[in-house]
Amino acid sequence: MAGQPGFVFGRKRRNDIWKNFHYIEVEKKTECVVVKDGEKCGHKITGKNTTNFKRHLKAFHNEIEIPEIAPVKQVPPKKMDKPTSAQDFFATRWYNDNSPEQLTKEEGVVQWIGRTGLPARIVEDVEFIAMMAKMDKKFKVPKIHKMLNLIDKMYKEEKEKIKQNLATARRITTGLDIWTKKGLTPSFLGVSACYFNPEDNQS
C-alpha cells in the first residue's frame, strides 16, 4: 500500500541497533557483526525484529550501550480546523437590509454626515469602512447613492417637523444672513427662527 504524503507507516529503523547487524536477504536472517577479540560474532537471528537484536546484545555484548528510546507514534499531520458551514455563515453574515440593527446604524451615519456637513462620499473611504467594521462587523456600510437618498429623506423629514412646529408657534423671531465663498463662487442664505412651542412648553 502506497503511503500518502505526511503519513509514516511502520516503525522507524533503530540505526543505533542496526549498526551492529547485517540483514542477509537470501537467508531472511540478520547476522550480528559485532567484533570482539578480533572475531566477528556471526550469530544469526531470523527476521528483522529489533527487540530480538536488543536481547542478543544484552546477553552477549553487554559492553554495548543501547539507549532506551520511547517509540514515537507517527500520526498524520493535523489539518487546520475549518469552521462548519453554520459557523462560517454567522461569522461573516451582515445584517438584513431592513433589520432594526442595520436601519438604526444607517440612521446614525446619516445624521452624523447630514448635521456636520461632511461629504457623503466618506462612506466609500477605506478607513471609514474599516472603522465601522471594528465597531460592528455585521453592519453593511451603505453605498454613496443610498447614503444620498437617506440624507435627502432625513432632510425632508426634518423640514416637515419644522413646519409642524412653526404652525403651532405663537411668536416667531427670524434672523437672516447671506454669505459667499472666496472668489464669489457659490452664495448661501441662512435663516434662523426662534419661537415658543406650546406642545413642548419650550422655546
Order of alpha helices (4+ residues) and beta strands (2+ residues): alpha-beta-beta-beta-beta-beta-alpha-alpha-alpha-alpha-alpha-beta-beta
